[in-house]
């Protein structure tokens, strides 16, 4: 069956800098989202803390909105 495509854009969230200690990410790591999917095979790692902070932005960004 495979994944259905809902969003016209794939969102790539890349870590530019880590301030302090992070057990998950280092600069250059990324999470890839194609709403409503988190594309695990293209993501370096997934951090629930980062994901929860970005949650309200993911759907609009994956549909072409900008910051």
C-alpha positions in Angstrom: 0.0 0.0 0.0 2.6 2.7 0.9 2.2 6.2 2.2 -0.4 8.6 0.8 0.7 12.1 0.1 -1.2 14.8 1.8 1.1 17.8 1.9 2.6 19.4 -1.3 5.8 20.2 0.5 8.4 18.2 2.3 9.8 20.0 5.3 13.4 19.4 6.3 14.3 20.7 9.8 18.0 20.9 10.2 19.9 21.6 13.4 22.1 24.7 12.9 23.4 25.0 16.4 23.1 23.2 19.8 23.4 25.4 22.9 24.2 23.5 26.0 23.8 19.8 26.1 21.5 17.8 23.8 21.5 14.0 24.0 19.8 13.7 20.6 21.0 16.2 18.1 24.2 17.7 16.8 24.6 20.3 14.1 23.7 19.0 10.7 21.1 16.4 12.0 17.6 16.7 10.7 14.0 15.7 11.0 12.0 15.3 7.8 8.2 15.9 7.7 5.6 15.4 5.0 2.4 16.1 6.9 1.0 14.0 8.5 4.1 11.8 8.3 7.5 12.0 10.0 9.8 10.5 7.4 12.0 8.3 9.7 14.1 6.8 6.9 15.2 10.4 5.9 15.6 11.7 9.4 18.8 11.5 11.4 17.0 11.5 14.8 13.7 12.5 16.3 13.5 14.5 19.5 10.0 14.7 21.1 11.0 18.0 22.8 11.9 19.7 19.4 8.9 18.1 17.7 6.5 19.3 20.3 7.8 22.9 20.0 7.4 22.8 16.2 4.0 21.0 16.1 1.9 24.1 15.5 4.1 25.2 12.6 4.4 21.8 10.7 1.1 21.7 8.9 1.1 25.3 7.7 4.8 25.1 6.5 4.2 21.8 4.7 1.4 23.5 2.8 3.5 26.5 1.7 3.2 29.0 4.4 6.4 30.9 5.4 7.5 32.1 8.8 
